[in-house]
């Protein structure tokens, strides 16, 4: 069963130029859907929906946090 979780990802300056979402989608069976974003030279944030199996989303969020991205959950899980 696929679920979708809305998150806000906040990137520190050392990760702004890194392809974090590309790595996430290659490493986990999670599809990010960017809804809003703001990025400049020293900081950035993305509001996106992560869609996939619940276990894959949990693993992807843990990986993002380990990488240095601050992850904020923005709402309920949406079953699809």
C-alpha positions as CSV (number, residue, x, y, z in Angstrom):
1,X,0.0,0.0,0.0
2,X,1.3,3.4,-0.9
3,X,1.1,6.4,1.4
4,X,2.0,10.1,1.0
5,X,3.6,12.2,3.7
6,X,4.0,16.0,3.5
7,X,7.3,17.3,4.8
8,X,9.4,20.5,4.9
9,X,13.0,19.8,4.3
10,X,15.5,22.5,5.5
11,X,19.0,22.3,4.1
12,X,22.1,23.7,5.8
13,X,24.5,25.7,3.7
14,X,26.8,22.7,3.1
15,X,24.0,20.7,1.5
16,X,22.4,23.4,-0.6
17,X,24.4,22.4,-3.8
18,X,24.1,18.6,-3.2
19,X,21.6,16.5,-5.2
20,X,19.9,15.2,-2.0
21,X,16.5,14.5,-3.6
22,X,18.1,12.7,-6.5
23,X,20.0,10.5,-4.1
24,X,16.9,9.9,-2.1
25,X,14.8,8.7,-5.0
26,X,17.7,6.4,-6.3
27,X,18.3,4.9,-2.9
28,X,14.7,4.4,-1.6
29,X,11.5,3.5,-3.4
30,X,10.1,6.9,-2.6
31,X,8.9,9.5,-5.1
32,X,9.2,13.1,-4.0
33,X,6.8,15.7,-5.3
34,X,8.0,19.2,-4.8
35,X,5.2,21.6,-3.9
36,X,7.2,24.7,-2.9
37,X,10.8,25.6,-2.5
38,X,13.2,28.5,-1.7
39,X,16.9,28.1,-2.3
40,X,19.7,30.6,-2.3
41,X,23.5,30.4,-2.0
42,X,23.5,29.6,1.8
43,X,20.3,28.0,2.7
44,X,17.2,26.3,1.3
45,X,13.9,24.6,2.1
46,X,11.5,22.4,0.2
47,X,8.0,21.5,0.9
48,X,7.2,18.1,-0.7
49,X,5.2,15.0,-0.6
50,X,7.0,11.7,-0.2
51,X,5.0,8.9,-1.7
52,X,5.8,5.2,-1.3
53,X,5.5,2.3,1.2
54,X,5.4,3.5,4.8
55,X,8.6,1.6,5.6
56,X,10.5,3.2,2.7
57,X,9.3,6.7,3.7
58,X,10.4,6.1,7.3
59,X,13.8,4.9,6.0
60,X,14.1,7.9,3.6
61,X,13.3,10.4,6.4
62,X,15.9,8.7,8.7
63,X,18.5,9.0,5.9
64,X,17.6,12.6,5.3
65,X,18.1,13.4,9.0
66,X,21.4,11.4,9.1
67,X,22.6,13.4,6.1
68,X,22.0,16.7,7.9
69,X,18.6,17.8,6.5
70,X,16.0,19.0,9.1
71,X,12.8,17.2,8.4
72,X,9.5,18.7,9.6
73,X,6.3,16.7,9.2
74,X,3.5,18.9,7.9
75,X,0.4,17.0,8.2
76,X,-1.3,13.6,8.3
77,X,-0.3,10.7,6.3
78,X,-2.6,10.5,3.2
79,X,-3.5,7.0,2.0
80,X,-3.5,6.6,-1.7
